[in-house]
Amino acid sequence: MAERAALAQHEFDRDDPNAALEFLKRTRSELRSLLRVRVWTDRFCVYDVNKDFFEVHGVGYPDEAIVPLLRAINTAFKPETIHQPTSQPYKEFKTGRRHPWAVDRVM
C-alpha cells in the first residue's frame, strides 16, 4: 500500500516561527481526532485516527523551535530529551496530552 499524500504542507521559516503555529491552528480542523506525531530531523507529520496527516518541513527534533510546535498540538513528550539523536529514522509521540487542573498555578 502506497503512502498517502499530506492533506496540507507548510515550509517552516526560522524568521517567522509563528507562521507554523498559525498553520497548525488553521489545518487542525481538517483532521479527525489527532493520534500521533512523527518527528524527523528535517520535518514532522501530524496524523489523525484515519491516518490522514499534514506536514511541516524545515524543522525537526534537533531544533529548539520544535518544542512550541509540539506543545501546540498537545504532544506528550519530554522537552529536555526531545533533541537527543536516535538510531531510528524518526521519533513518534502520542497526542492528546492533558494537564491536571490548576497545573499553572503556584501554591
C-alpha positions as CSV (number, residue, x, y, z in Angstrom):
1,M,0.0,0.0,0.0
2,A,1.4,3.4,-1.0
3,E,2.0,6.2,1.4
4,R,-0.9,8.8,1.3
5,A,-0.2,12.4,0.3
6,A,-0.3,15.0,3.0
7,L,-3.6,17.0,3.2
8,A,-1.5,20.2,3.7
9,Q,2.1,21.2,3.8
10,H,4.0,24.1,5.3
11,E,7.6,25.3,4.9
12,F,9.0,26.4,8.3
13,D,10.5,29.9,8.3
14,R,13.1,30.5,11.1
15,D,12.5,34.2,10.8
16,D,8.7,33.8,11.5
17,P,8.1,30.7,13.6
18,N,4.5,32.0,14.4
19,A,3.5,31.2,10.8
20,A,3.9,27.5,11.6
21,L,1.8,27.8,14.7
22,E,-0.9,29.6,12.6
23,F,-0.7,26.8,10.0
24,L,-1.2,24.2,12.8
25,K,-4.2,26.1,14.1
26,R,-5.7,26.6,10.7
27,T,-5.3,23.0,9.4
28,R,-6.2,21.3,12.7
29,S,-9.9,21.4,11.7
30,E,-9.2,19.3,8.6
31,L,-8.3,16.2,10.6
32,R,-10.3,14.0,12.9
33,S,-9.0,13.3,16.5
34,L,-5.2,13.6,16.5
35,L,-3.4,10.3,17.2
36,R,0.3,10.7,16.8
37,V,3.2,12.9,15.7
38,R,6.3,11.6,13.8
39,V,9.3,13.9,14.0
40,W,12.3,13.5,11.7
41,T,15.4,15.6,11.7
42,D,14.0,17.9,9.0
43,R,10.2,17.7,9.2
44,F,7.3,16.5,11.3
45,C,3.9,15.0,10.5
46,V,0.7,15.1,12.5
47,Y,-1.6,12.0,12.0
48,D,-5.3,11.6,12.9
49,V,-7.2,8.3,13.6
50,N,-7.9,7.8,9.8
51,K,-4.1,8.1,9.0
52,D,-4.7,11.4,7.2
53,F,-1.9,13.9,8.0
54,F,-0.3,17.2,7.5
55,E,3.3,18.1,7.4
56,V,5.7,20.9,8.3
57,H,9.1,20.9,6.5
58,G,12.2,22.7,7.7
59,V,12.1,21.9,11.4
60,G,12.8,18.6,13.3
61,Y,13.7,17.2,16.6
62,P,17.3,18.7,16.7
63,D,15.8,22.2,16.5
64,E,14.7,24.3,19.6
65,A,11.7,25.5,17.6
66,I,10.1,22.1,17.6
67,V,9.1,22.4,21.3
68,P,6.4,25.1,20.9
69,L,5.0,23.4,17.8
70,L,4.6,20.0,19.6
71,R,3.0,21.8,22.6
72,A,0.5,23.5,20.3
73,I,-0.9,20.1,19.3
74,N,-0.8,18.6,22.8
75,T,2.0,16.1,22.2
76,A,3.2,14.0,25.1
77,F,7.0,14.4,25.1
78,K,9.9,15.4,27.3
79,P,11.3,18.8,26.2
80,E,14.6,18.1,27.9
81,T,15.2,14.9,25.8
82,I,13.5,15.7,22.5
83,H,16.7,17.0,20.9
84,Q,18.8,13.8,21.6
85,P,19.7,11.8,18.5
86,T,18.1,8.4,17.8
87,S,19.1,5.4,15.7
88,Q,15.6,5.3,14.2
89,P,14.5,7.3,11.2
90,Y,12.0,9.3,13.2
91,K,10.7,9.8,16.8
92,E,7.0,9.1,17.4
93,F,4.8,10.6,20.1
94,K,1.1,10.4,21.0
95,T,-1.0,13.4,21.0
96,G,-3.8,14.4,23.4
97,R,-1.7,15.3,26.4
98,R,-3.9,16.6,29.3
99,H,-2.8,18.6,32.3
100,P,-4.3,18.4,35.7
101,W,-6.5,21.2,37.0
102,A,-4.5,24.2,38.2
103,V,-1.2,22.9,36.9
104,D,-0.2,26.5,36.0
105,R,-0.9,27.9,39.5
106,V,1.7,28.4,42.2
107,M,0.7,27.5,45.7
